Amino acid sequence: MTIEETALDGKLQLNIEGKIDSISSSDFQDAVLKSFQKSNEIIINMEKVSYISSAALRALTLGNKTAAAKGGIMTVINVPPCVSDVFRTTGFDKMLDIRQ
């Protein structure tokens, strides 16, 4: 998995590529949580994510809680079908701010 960070008009976008699994999820979680030290509005671009595990869902939960605690926003964009299916099955499609 790779993470590219891009600043956009006061927002911070994380472009994720590859699998977010039990091995890479700690890097993903660190990137999400550290991004809130730079901006209160985080965009997670999942366009190139090919797999997401339960460990990645935990990282998204922590990111969502961090956003709420800071009065910020975490938005997930460009969710591919394989990730969208996981979100629907787990109820994350109702918990996260997801935009296509």
Gaussian input, Z-matrix of N, CA and C with variables (Angstrom, degrees):
# hf/3-21g

backbone

0 1
 N
 C     1     B1
 C     2     B2     1     A1
 N     3     B3     2     A2     1     D1
 C     4     B4     3     A3     2     D2
 C     5     B5     4     A4     3     D3
 N     6     B6     5     A5     4     D4
 C     7     B7     6     A6     5     D5
 C     8     B8     7     A7     6     D6
 N     9     B9     8     A8     7     D7
 C    10    B10     9     A9     8     D8
 C    11    B11    10    A10     9     D9
 N    12    B12    11    A11    10    D10
 C    13    B13    12    A12    11    D11
 C    14    B14    13    A13    12    D12
 N    15    B15    14    A14    13    D13
 C    16    B16    15    A15    14    D14
 C    17    B17    16    A16    15    D15
 N    18    B18    17    A17    16    D16
 C    19    B19    18    A18    17    D17
 C    20    B20    19    A19    18    D18
 N    21    B21    20    A20    19    D19
 C    22    B22    21    A21    20    D20
 C    23    B23    22    A22    21    D21
 N    24    B24    23    A23    22    D22
 C    25    B25    24    A24    23    D23
 C    26    B26    25    A25    24    D24
 N    27    B27    26    A26    25    D25
 C    28    B28    27    A27    26    D26
 C    29    B29    28    A28    27    D27
 N    30    B30    29    A29    28    D28
 C    31    B31    30    A30    29    D29
 C    32    B32    31    A31    30    D30
 N    33    B33    32    A32    31    D31
 C    34    B34    33    A33    32    D32
 C    35    B35    34    A34    33    D33
 N    36    B36    35    A35    34    D34
 C    37    B37    36    A36    35    D35
 C    38    B38    37    A37    36    D36
 N    39    B39    38    A38    37    D37
 C    40    B40    39    A39    38    D38
 C    41    B41    40    A40    39    D39
 N    42    B42    41    A41    40    D40
 C    43    B43    42    A42    41    D41
 C    44    B44    43    A43    42    D42
 N    45    B45    44    A44    43    D43
 C    46    B46    45    A45    44    D44
 C    47    B47    46    A46    45    D45
 N    48    B48    47    A47    46    D46
 C    49    B49    48    A48    47    D47
 C    50    B50    49    A49    48    D48
 N    51    B51    50    A50    49    D49
 C    52    B52    51    A51    50    D50
 C    53    B53    52    A52    51    D51
 N    54    B54    53    A53    52    D52
 C    55    B55    54    A54    53    D53
 C    56    B56    55    A55    54    D54
 N    57    B57    56    A56    55    D55
 C    58    B58    57    A57    56    D56
 C    59    B59    58    A58    57    D57
 N    60    B60    59    A59    58    D58
 C    61    B61    60    A60    59    D59
 C    62    B62    61    A61    60    D60
 N    63    B63    62    A62    61    D61
 C    64    B64    63    A63    62    D62
 C    65    B65    64    A64    63    D63
 N    66    B66    65    A65    64    D64
 C    67    B67    66    A66    65    D65
 C    68    B68    67    A67    66    D66
 N    69    B69    68    A68    67    D67
 C    70    B70    69    A69    68    D68
 C    71    B71    70    A70    69    D69
 N    72    B72    71    A71    70    D70
 C    73    B73    72    A72    71    D71
 C    74    B74    73    A73    72    D72
 N    75    B75    74    A74    73    D73
 C    76    B76    75    A75    74    D74
 C    77    B77    76    A76    75    D75
 N    78    B78    77    A77    76    D76
 C    79    B79    78    A78    77    D77
 C    80    B80    79    A79    78    D78
 N    81    B81    80    A80    79    D79
 C    82    B82    81    A81    80    D80
 C    83    B83    82    A82    81    D81
 N    84    B84    83    A83    82    D82
 C    85    B85    84    A84    83    D83
 C    86    B86    85    A85    84    D84
 N    87    B87    86    A86    85    D85
 C    88    B88    87    A87    86    D86
 C    89    B89    88    A88    87    D87
 N    90    B90    89    A89    88    D88
 C    91    B91    90    A90    89    D89
 C    92    B92    91    A91    90    D90
 N    93    B93    92    A92    91    D91
 C    94    B94    93    A93    92    D92
 C    95    B95    94    A94    93    D93
 N    96    B96    95    A95    94    D94
 C    97    B97    96    A96    95    D95
 C    98    B98    97    A97    96    D96
 N    99    B99    98    A98    97    D97
 C   100   B100    99    A99    98    D98
 C   101   B101   100   A100    99    D99
 N   102   B102   101   A101   100   D100
 C   103   B103   102   A102   101   D101
 C   104   B104   103   A103   102   D102
 N   105   B105   104   A104   103   D103
 C   106   B106   105   A105   104   D104
 C   107   B107   106   A106   105   D105
 N   108   B108   107   A107   106   D106
 C   109   B109   108   A108   107   D107
 C   110   B110   109   A109   108   D108
 N   111   B111   110   A110   109   D109
 C   112   B112   111   A111   110   D110
 C   113   B113   112   A112   111   D111
 N   114   B114   113   A113   112   D112
 C   115   B115   114   A114   113   D113
 C   116   B116   115   A115   114   D114
 N   117   B117   116   A116   115   D115
 C   118   B118   117   A117   116   D116
 C   119   B119   118   A118   117   D117
 N   120   B120   119   A119   118   D118
 C   121   B121   120   A120   119   D119
 C   122   B122   121   A121   120   D120
 N   123   B123   122   A122   121   D121
 C   124   B124   123   A123   122   D122
 C   125   B125   124   A124   123   D123
 N   126   B126   125   A125   124   D124
 C   127   B127   126   A126   125   D125
 C   128   B128   127   A127   126   D126
 N   129   B129   128   A128   127   D127
 C   130   B130   129   A129   128   D128
 C   131   B131   130   A130   129   D129
 N   132   B132   131   A131   130   D130
 C   133   B133   132   A132   131   D131
 C   134   B134   133   A133   132   D132
 N   135   B135   134   A134   133   D133
 C   136   B136   135   A135   134   D134
 C   137   B137   136   A136   135   D135
 N   138   B138   137   A137   136   D136
 C   139   B139   138   A138   137   D137
 C   140   B140   139   A139   138   D138
 N   141   B141   140   A140   139   D139
 C   142   B142   141   A141   140   D140
 C   143   B143   142   A142   141   D141
 N   144   B144   143   A143   142   D142
 C   145   B145   144   A144   143   D143
 C   146   B146   145   A145   144   D144
 N   147   B147   146   A146   145   D145
 C   148   B148   147   A147   146   D146
 C   149   B149   148   A148   147   D147
 N   150   B150   149   A149   148   D148
 C   151   B151   150   A150   149   D149
 C   152   B152   151   A151   150   D150
 N   153   B153   152   A152   151   D151
 C   154   B154   153   A153   152   D152
 C   155   B155   154   A154   153   D153
 N   156   B156   155   A155   154   D154
 C   157   B157   156   A156   155   D155
 C   158   B158   157   A157   156   D156
 N   159   B159   158   A158   157   D157
 C   160   B160   159   A159   158   D158
 C   161   B161   160   A160   159   D159
 N   162   B162   161   A161   160   D160
 C   163   B163   162   A162   161   D161
 C   164   B164   163   A163   162   D162
 N   165   B165   164   A164   163   D163
 C   166   B166   165   A165   164   D164
 C   167   B167   166   A166   165   D165
 N   168   B168   167   A167   166   D166
 C   169   B169   168   A168   167   D167
 C   170   B170   169   A169   168   D168
 N   171   B171   170   A170   169   D169
 C   172   B172   171   A171   170   D170
 C   173   B173   172   A172   171   D171
 N   174   B174   173   A173   172   D172
 C   175   B175   174   A174   173   D173
 C   176   B176   175   A175   174   D174
 N   177   B177   176   A176   175   D175
 C   178   B178   177   A177   176   D176
 C   179   B179   178   A178   177   D177
 N   180   B180   179   A179   178   D178
 C   181   B181   180   A180   179   D179
 C   182   B182   181   A181   180   D180
 N   183   B183   182   A182   181   D181
 C   184   B184   183   A183   182   D182
 C   185   B185   184   A184   183   D183
 N   186   B186   185   A185   184   D184
 C   187   B187   186   A186   185   D185
 C   188   B188   187   A187   186   D186
 N   189   B189   188   A188   187   D187
 C   190   B190   189   A189   188   D188
 C   191   B191   190   A190   189   D189
 N   192   B192   191   A191   190   D190
 C   193   B193   192   A192   191   D191
 C   194   B194   193   A193   192   D192
 N   195   B195   194   A194   193   D193
 C   196   B196   195   A195   194   D194
 C   197   B197   196   A196   195   D195
 N   198   B198   197   A197   196   D196
 C   199   B199   198   A198   197   D197
 C   200   B200   199   A199   198   D198
 N   201   B201   200   A200   199   D199
 C   202   B202   201   A201   200   D200
 C   203   B203   202   A202   201   D201
 N   204   B204   203   A203   202   D202
 C   205   B205   204   A204   203   D203
 C   206   B206   205   A205   204   D204
 N   207   B207   206   A206   205   D205
 C   208   B208   207   A207   206   D206
 C   209   B209   208   A208   207   D207
 N   210   B210   209   A209   208   D208
 C   211   B211   210   A210   209   D209
 C   212   B212   211   A211   210   D210
 N   213   B213   212   A212   211   D211
 C   214   B214   213   A213   212   D212
 C   215   B215   214   A214   213   D213
 N   216   B216   215   A215   214   D214
 C   217   B217   216   A216   215   D215
 C   218   B218   217   A217   216   D216
 N   219   B219   218   A218   217   D217
 C   220   B220   219   A219   218   D218
 C   221   B221   220   A220   219   D219
 N   222   B222   221   A221   220   D220
 C   223   B223   222   A222   221   D221
 C   224   B224   223   A223   222   D222
 N   225   B225   224   A224   223   D223
 C   226   B226   225   A225   224   D224
 C   227   B227   226   A226   225   D225
 N   228   B228   227   A227   226   D226
 C   229   B229   228   A228   227   D227
 C   230   B230   229   A229   228   D228
 N   231   B231   230   A230   229   D229
 C   232   B232   231   A231   230   D230
 C   233   B233   232   A232   231   D231
 N   234   B234   233   A233   232   D232
 C   235   B235   234   A234   233   D233
 C   236   B236   235   A235   234   D234
 N   237   B237   236   A236   235   D235
 C   238   B238   237   A237   236   D236
 C   239   B239   238   A238   237   D237
 N   240   B240   239   A239   238   D238
 C   241   B241   240   A240   239   D239
 C   242   B242   241   A241   240   D240
 N   243   B243   242   A242   241   D241
 C   244   B244   243   A243   242   D242
 C   245   B245   244   A244   243   D243
 N   246   B246   245   A245   244   D244
 C   247   B247   246   A246   245   D245
 C   248   B248   247   A247   246   D246
 N   249   B249   248   A248   247   D247
 C   250   B250   249   A249   248   D248
 C   251   B251   250   A250   249   D249
 N   252   B252   251   A251   250   D250
 C   253   B253   252   A252   251   D251
 C   254   B254   253   A253   252   D252
 N   255   B255   254   A254   253   D253
 C   256   B256   255   A255   254   D254
 C   257   B257   256   A256   255   D255
 N   258   B258   257   A257   256   D256
 C   259   B259   258   A258   257   D257
 C   260   B260   259   A259   258   D258
 N   261   B261   260   A260   259   D259
 C   262   B262   261   A261   260   D260
 C   263   B263   262   A262   261   D261
 N   264   B264   263   A263   262   D262
 C   265   B265   264   A264   263   D263
 C   266   B266   265   A265   264   D264
 N   267   B267   266   A266   265   D265
 C   268   B268   267   A267   266   D266
 C   269   B269   268   A268   267   D267
 N   270   B270   269   A269   268   D268
 C   271   B271   270   A270   269   D269
 C   272   B272   271   A271   270   D270
 N   273   B273   272   A272   271   D271
 C   274   B274   273   A273   272   D272
 C   275   B275   274   A274   273   D273
 N   276   B276   275   A275   274   D274
 C   277   B277   276   A276   275   D275
 C   278   B278   277   A277   276   D276
 N   279   B279   278   A278   277   D277
 C   280   B280   279   A279   278   D278
 C   281   B281   280   A280   279   D279
 N   282   B282   281   A281   280   D280
 C   283   B283   282   A282   281   D281
 C   284   B284   283   A283   282   D282
 N   285   B285   284   A284   283   D283
 C   286   B286   285   A285   284   D284
 C   287   B287   286   A286   285   D285
 N   288   B288   287   A287   286   D286
 C   289   B289   288   A288   287   D287
 C   290   B290   289   A289   288   D288
 N   291   B291   290   A290   289   D289
 C   292   B292   291   A291   290   D290
 C   293   B293   292   A292   291   D291
 N   294   B294   293   A293   292   D292
 C   295   B295   294   A294   293   D293
 C   296   B296   295   A295   294   D294
 N   297   B297   296   A296   295   D295
 C   298   B298   297   A297   296   D296
 C   299   B299   298   A298   297   D297

   B1=1.4344
   B2=1.5243
   B3=1.3142
   B4=1.4576
   B5=1.5248
   B6=1.3247
   B7=1.4620
   B8=1.5174
   B9=1.3222
   B10=1.4628
   B11=1.5236
   B12=1.3052
   B13=1.4534
   B14=1.5249
   B15=1.3428
   B16=1.4557
   B17=1.5249
   B18=1.3272
   B19=1.4670
   B20=1.5245
   B21=1.3335
   B22=1.4608
   B23=1.5270
   B24=1.3184
   B25=1.4720
   B26=1.5272
   B27=1.3040
   B28=1.4555
   B29=1.5176
   B30=1.3239
   B31=1.4646
   B32=1.5212
   B33=1.3064
   B34=1.4554
   B35=1.5142
   B36=1.3299
   B37=1.4591
   B38=1.5193
   B39=1.3321
   B40=1.4542
   B41=1.5183
   B42=1.3228
   B43=1.4579
   B44=1.5222
   B45=1.3289
   B46=1.4563
   B47=1.5240
   B48=1.3255
   B49=1.4681
   B50=1.5195
   B51=1.3298
   B52=1.4573
   B53=1.5152
   B54=1.3309
   B55=1.4644
   B56=1.5253
   B57=1.3273
   B58=1.4587
   B59=1.5285
   B60=1.3257
   B61=1.4605
   B62=1.5213
   B63=1.3156
   B64=1.4690
   B65=1.5209
   B66=1.3055
   B67=1.4656
   B68=1.5342
   B69=1.3043
   B70=1.4703
   B71=1.5257
   B72=1.3173
   B73=1.4670
   B74=1.5290
   B75=1.3301
   B76=1.4703
   B77=1.5292
   B78=1.3273
   B79=1.4690
   B80=1.5271
   B81=1.3279
   B82=1.4602
   B83=1.5274
   B84=1.3271
   B85=1.4612
   B86=1.5230
   B87=1.3289
   B88=1.4634
   B89=1.5234
   B90=1.3330
   B91=1.4666
   B92=1.5242
   B93=1.3216
   B94=1.4713
   B95=1.5260
   B96=1.3288
   B97=1.4660
   B98=1.5299
   B99=1.3247
   B100=1.4701
   B101=1.5277
   B102=1.3230
   B103=1.4669
   B104=1.5272
   B105=1.3368
   B106=1.4619
   B107=1.5235
   B108=1.3212
   B109=1.4656
   B110=1.5293
   B111=1.3265
   B112=1.4614
   B113=1.5274
   B114=1.3326
   B115=1.4641
   B116=1.5230
   B117=1.3150
   B118=1.4638
   B119=1.5240
   B120=1.3277
   B121=1.4651
   B122=1.5218
   B123=1.3224
   B124=1.4635
   B125=1.5264
   B126=1.3173
   B127=1.4640
   B128=1.5217
   B129=1.3247
   B130=1.4628
   B131=1.5240
   B132=1.3245
   B133=1.4586
   B134=1.5260
   B135=1.3388
   B136=1.4640
   B137=1.5262
   B138=1.3005
   B139=1.4730
   B140=1.5326
   B141=1.3277
   B142=1.4608
   B143=1.5315
   B144=1.3403
   B145=1.4655
   B146=1.5362
   B147=1.3272
   B148=1.4611
   B149=1.5252
   B150=1.3419
   B151=1.4687
   B152=1.5229
   B153=1.3396
   B154=1.4615
   B155=1.5301
   B156=1.3312
   B157=1.4631
   B158=1.5180
   B159=1.3235
   B160=1.4636
   B161=1.5280
   B162=1.3206
   B163=1.4730
   B164=1.5257
   B165=1.3141
   B166=1.4657
   B167=1.5241
   B168=1.3268
   B169=1.4643
   B170=1.5260
   B171=1.3166
   B172=1.4667
   B173=1.5282
   B174=1.3195
   B175=1.4667
   B176=1.5296
   B177=1.3263
   B178=1.4672
   B179=1.5225
   B180=1.3321
   B181=1.4595
   B182=1.5237
   B183=1.3226
   B184=1.4682
   B185=1.5228
   B186=1.3212
   B187=1.4637
   B188=1.5159
   B189=1.3257
   B190=1.4575
   B191=1.5322
   B192=1.3301
   B193=1.4687
   B194=1.5347
   B195=1.3134
   B196=1.4636
   B197=1.5264
   B198=1.3195
   B199=1.4707
   B200=1.5267
   B201=1.3219
   B202=1.4632
   B203=1.5344
   B204=1.3269
   B205=1.4690
   B206=1.5226
   B207=1.3376
   B208=1.4624
   B209=1.5276
   B210=1.3196
   B211=1.4606
   B212=1.5165
   B213=1.3319
   B214=1.4620
   B215=1.5123
   B216=1.3165
   B217=1.4695
   B218=1.5187
   B219=1.3295
   B220=1.4592
   B221=1.5182
   B222=1.3106
   B223=1.4611
   B224=1.5234
   B225=1.3257
   B226=1.4649
   B227=1.5234
   B228=1.3401
   B229=1.4684
   B230=1.5250
   B231=1.3230
   B232=1.4691
   B233=1.5287
   B234=1.3241
   B235=1.4579
   B236=1.5312
   B237=1.3482
   B238=1.4628
   B239=1.5298
   B240=1.3331
   B241=1.4717
   B242=1.5350
   B243=1.3275
   B244=1.4695
   B245=1.5273
   B246=1.3113
   B247=1.4699
   B248=1.5283
   B249=1.3033
   B250=1.4647
   B251=1.5273
   B252=1.3296
   B253=1.4634
   B254=1.5272
   B255=1.3244
   B256=1.4689
   B257=1.5257
   B258=1.3254
   B259=1.4631
   B260=1.5323
   B261=1.3323
   B262=1.4667
   B263=1.5225
   B264=1.3152
   B265=1.4641
   B266=1.5286
   B267=1.3282
   B268=1.4631
   B269=1.5335
   B270=1.3231
   B271=1.4594
   B272=1.5246
   B273=1.3238
   B274=1.4623
   B275=1.5245
   B276=1.3292
   B277=1.4644
   B278=1.5322
   B279=1.3208
   B280=1.4645
   B281=1.5318
   B282=1.3281
   B283=1.4576
   B284=1.5308
   B285=1.3351
   B286=1.4596
   B287=1.5229
   B288=1.3306
   B289=1.4612
   B290=1.5249
   B291=1.3286
   B292=1.4553
   B293=1.5183
   B294=1.3241
   B295=1.4724
   B296=1.5116
   B297=1.2984
   B298=1.4631
   B299=1.5045
   A1=109.33
   A2=115.45
   A3=120.93
   A4=108.75
   A5=114.97
   A6=121.64
   A7=107.82
   A8=115.51
   A9=121.64
   A10=107.28
   A11=116.02
   A12=122.57
   A13=109.76
   A14=116.54
   A15=121.95
   A16=109.48
   A17=116.81
   A18=121.44
   A19=109.00
   A20=116.22
   A21=122.26
   A22=109.62
   A23=118.41
   A24=122.61
   A25=112.77
   A26=117.90
   A27=122.06
   A28=114.53
   A29=116.54
   A30=121.83
   A31=107.73
   A32=115.69
   A33=120.37
   A34=108.54
   A35=116.52
   A36=120.67
   A37=109.47
   A38=115.08
   A39=121.92
   A40=107.84
   A41=116.50
   A42=122.20
   A43=107.29
   A44=115.78
   A45=122.18
   A46=108.99
   A47=115.79
   A48=120.63
   A49=109.57
   A50=115.87
   A51=121.14
   A52=113.05
   A53=115.29
   A54=122.00
   A55=110.22
   A56=115.62
   A57=120.40
   A58=105.31
   A59=115.41
   A60=121.17
   A61=110.44
   A62=116.67
   A63=120.04
   A64=112.55
   A65=117.46
   A66=121.30
   A67=110.79
   A68=117.43
   A69=120.87
   A70=113.69
   A71=118.32
   A72=120.08
   A73=113.22
   A74=117.81
   A75=118.24
   A76=110.61
   A77=117.55
   A78=120.72
   A79=110.42
   A80=115.93
   A81=121.15
   A82=109.94
   A83=116.61
   A84=121.12
   A85=111.23
   A86=117.17
   A87=120.92
   A88=111.35
   A89=116.17
   A90=120.19
   A91=110.97
   A92=116.36
   A93=120.02
   A94=110.38
   A95=116.88
   A96=119.89
   A97=112.01
   A98=117.55
   A99=120.69
   A100=111.54
   A101=116.76
   A102=119.46
   A103=111.37
   A104=117.54
   A105=120.25
   A106=112.53
   A107=117.58
   A108=120.84
   A109=110.62
   A110=116.24
   A111=121.59
   A112=112.95
   A113=116.51
   A114=120.95
   A115=109.54
   A116=116.33
   A117=120.78
   A118=112.01
   A119=116.15
   A120=119.71
   A121=109.06
   A122=114.45
   A123=121.58
   A124=109.24
   A125=115.22
   A126=122.16
   A127=106.95
   A128=116.49
   A129=120.74
   A130=107.35
   A131=115.42
   A132=122.14
   A133=108.66
   A134=116.67
   A135=121.81
   A136=112.63
   A137=116.39
   A138=120.99
   A139=112.60
   A140=117.49
   A141=121.06
   A142=113.13
   A143=116.35
   A144=120.55
   A145=108.29
   A146=115.64
   A147=120.07
   A148=113.35
   A149=116.82
   A150=120.85
   A151=108.59
   A152=115.91
   A153=120.67
   A154=108.03
   A155=116.22
   A156=121.33
   A157=111.01
   A158=115.91
   A159=120.74
   A160=110.87
   A161=117.56
   A162=120.72
   A163=110.29
   A164=117.17
   A165=121.25
   A166=110.25
   A167=117.15
   A168=120.58
   A169=109.96
   A170=116.66
   A171=120.91
   A172=109.86
   A173=117.06
   A174=121.37
   A175=110.48
   A176=116.94
   A177=120.45
   A178=111.17
   A179=117.15
   A180=121.13
   A181=110.27
   A182=116.70
   A183=120.60
   A184=111.33
   A185=116.66
   A186=120.62
   A187=111.43
   A188=116.44
   A189=121.34
   A190=110.90
   A191=116.79
   A192=121.46
   A193=110.54
   A194=117.04
   A195=121.23
   A196=110.04
   A197=116.39
   A198=120.53
   A199=110.26
   A200=116.30
   A201=120.47
   A202=111.04
   A203=116.80
   A204=121.22
   A205=111.77
   A206=117.15
   A207=121.13
   A208=112.09
   A209=117.10
   A210=119.60
   A211=111.08
   A212=115.89
   A213=121.50
   A214=112.16
   A215=113.91
   A216=121.63
   A217=108.78
   A218=116.07
   A219=121.21
   A220=107.33
   A221=115.62
   A222=121.94
   A223=109.04
   A224=115.79
   A225=121.76
   A226=106.91
   A227=116.43
   A228=120.12
   A229=110.92
   A230=114.60
   A231=123.50
   A232=112.42
   A233=116.33
   A234=121.46
   A235=109.20
   A236=117.62
   A237=120.11
   A238=110.76
   A239=117.02
   A240=120.85
   A241=114.25
   A242=118.23
   A243=119.84
   A244=111.41
   A245=117.84
   A246=122.37
   A247=109.69
   A248=116.66
   A249=121.51
   A250=110.71
   A251=117.08
   A252=121.34
   A253=111.07
   A254=116.90
   A255=121.47
   A256=109.74
   A257=117.26
   A258=120.89
   A259=111.37
   A260=116.64
   A261=120.41
   A262=111.18
   A263=117.03
   A264=121.98
   A265=111.91
   A266=116.37
   A267=121.27
   A268=113.68
   A269=117.49
   A270=120.99
   A271=113.54
   A272=117.15
   A273=120.47
   A274=111.42
   A275=117.58
   A276=119.96
   A277=110.81
   A278=117.50
   A279=121.87
   A280=111.30
   A281=117.43
   A282=122.41
   A283=112.52
   A284=116.72
   A285=121.59
   A286=111.77
   A287=115.45
   A288=122.02
   A289=106.20
   A290=116.61
   A291=122.53
   A292=109.26
   A293=115.41
   A294=121.20
   A295=109.42
   A296=115.25
   A297=119.44
   A298=106.57
   D1=140.49
   D2=174.38
   D3=-124.30
   D4=150.40
   D5=178.84
   D6=-129.87
   D7=122.58
   D8=176.05
   D9=-112.24
   D10=130.82
   D11=-178.38
   D12=-102.81
   D13=131.63
   D14=179.63
   D15=-132.80
   D16=131.10
   D17=176.37
   D18=-90.30
   D19=132.46
   D20=-178.16
   D21=-136.71
   D22=100.28
   D23=175.12
   D24=48.43
   D25=52.80
   D26=178.56
   D27=83.12
   D28=-7.40
   D29=177.12
   D30=-100.06
   D31=158.31
   D32=176.78
   D33=-121.66
   D34=123.46
   D35=179.85
   D36=-107.77
   D37=131.73
   D38=174.08
   D39=-105.93
   D40=116.00
   D41=178.01
   D42=-96.33
   D43=113.82
   D44=-174.93
   D45=-102.59
   D46=137.31
   D47=177.34
   D48=-134.58
   D49=133.16
   D50=176.51
   D51=106.13
   D52=-155.60
   D53=-178.11
   D54=-97.23
   D55=133.49
   D56=172.40
   D57=-104.33
   D58=93.63
   D59=-175.91
   D60=-118.00
   D61=-168.53
   D62=-177.04
   D63=-63.33
   D64=-25.33
   D65=179.56
   D66=-79.51
   D67=-43.36
   D68=-174.75
   D69=-94.73
   D70=-9.05
   D71=-174.01
   D72=-64.28
   D73=-30.55
   D74=178.87
   D75=-67.52
   D76=-37.12
   D77=175.27
   D78=-65.09
   D79=-40.66
   D80=178.55
   D81=-63.14
   D82=-47.49
   D83=179.39
   D84=-60.18
   D85=-45.43
   D86=178.06
   D87=-58.35
   D88=-43.86
   D89=-178.74
   D90=-63.98
   D91=-42.44
   D92=-179.66
   D93=-64.83
   D94=-49.03
   D95=-177.02
   D96=-67.33
   D97=-39.44
   D98=179.18
   D99=-68.35
   D100=-28.73
   D101=179.92
   D102=-63.72
   D103=-28.29
   D104=178.29
   D105=-72.75
   D106=-11.04
   D107=172.98
   D108=-79.66
   D109=-16.65
   D110=-177.87
   D111=-103.77
   D112=-27.56
   D113=-176.51
   D114=-155.91
   D115=153.40
   D116=175.26
   D117=-92.95
   D118=-4.38
   D119=178.58
   D120=-123.78
   D121=110.14
   D122=-176.05
   D123=-113.09
   D124=135.30
   D125=175.56
   D126=-117.23
   D127=126.21
   D128=177.91
   D129=-108.55
   D130=110.79
   D131=-179.10
   D132=-91.73
   D133=112.54
   D134=-176.87
   D135=-104.31
   D136=18.33
   D137=-175.47
   D138=-51.85
   D139=-36.88
   D140=-174.89
   D141=-108.57
   D142=22.02
   D143=176.75
   D144=-85.77
   D145=129.53
   D146=-177.48
   D147=-103.96
   D148=-12.12
   D149=-178.09
   D150=-163.02
   D151=145.38
   D152=177.15
   D153=-138.79
   D154=131.26
   D155=-178.80
   D156=-102.14
   D157=176.72
   D158=177.40
   D159=-64.26
   D160=-30.00
   D161=177.19
   D162=-65.01
   D163=-35.56
   D164=176.83
   D165=-69.22
   D166=-35.67
   D167=177.27
   D168=-63.99
   D169=-36.85
   D170=176.53
   D171=-62.38
   D172=-42.82
   D173=179.27
   D174=-62.63
   D175=-40.06
   D176=177.76
   D177=-66.68
   D178=-37.01
   D179=177.02
   D180=-62.44
   D181=-45.83
   D182=178.40
   D183=-63.29
   D184=-39.58
   D185=177.07
   D186=-62.87
   D187=-42.09
   D188=179.39
   D189=-64.53
   D190=-41.55
   D191=178.59
   D192=-67.13
   D193=-38.22
   D194=177.97
   D195=-64.32
   D196=-43.68
   D197=178.22
   D198=-59.00
   D199=-46.28
   D200=-178.99
   D201=-63.23
   D202=-41.87
   D203=-178.50
   D204=-66.05
   D205=-31.17
   D206=-177.90
   D207=-94.92
   D208=0.16
   D209=-176.11
   D210=70.44
   D211=27.27
   D212=-177.60
   D213=-103.49
   D214=-169.44
   D215=-178.03
   D216=-134.81
   D217=134.54
   D218=171.24
   D219=-122.98
   D220=118.75
   D221=-178.82
   D222=-116.43
   D223=138.05
   D224=176.42
   D225=-108.53
   D226=127.67
   D227=-177.09
   D228=-124.11
   D229=163.39
   D230=174.03
   D231=51.92
   D232=51.21
   D233=-177.11
   D234=-79.38
   D235=120.47
   D236=178.84
   D237=-72.80
   D238=160.50
   D239=-177.05
   D240=-54.11
   D241=-39.23
   D242=-178.17
   D243=-64.09
   D244=-34.25
   D245=178.40
   D246=-81.24
   D247=-38.84
   D248=178.89
   D249=-59.56
   D250=-39.20
   D251=177.39
   D252=-61.13
   D253=-42.82
   D254=178.29
   D255=-64.49
   D256=-43.88
   D257=178.65
   D258=-59.59
   D259=-44.15
   D260=179.88
   D261=-65.24
   D262=-44.26
   D263=-177.89
   D264=-63.13
   D265=-37.19
   D266=-175.70
   D267=-93.78
   D268=-7.11
   D269=-178.46
   D270=85.86
   D271=3.38
   D272=179.41
   D273=-67.53
   D274=-21.57
   D275=177.47
   D276=-65.11
   D277=-21.98
   D278=177.50
   D279=-91.88
   D280=-25.96
   D281=-175.61
   D282=-85.32
   D283=-39.10
   D284=-175.17
   D285=-92.30
   D286=154.71
   D287=171.42
   D288=-85.97
   D289=99.52
   D290=-175.90
   D291=-109.98
   D292=128.92
   D293=178.20
   D294=-130.87
   D295=140.92
   D296=177.48
   D297=-98.85

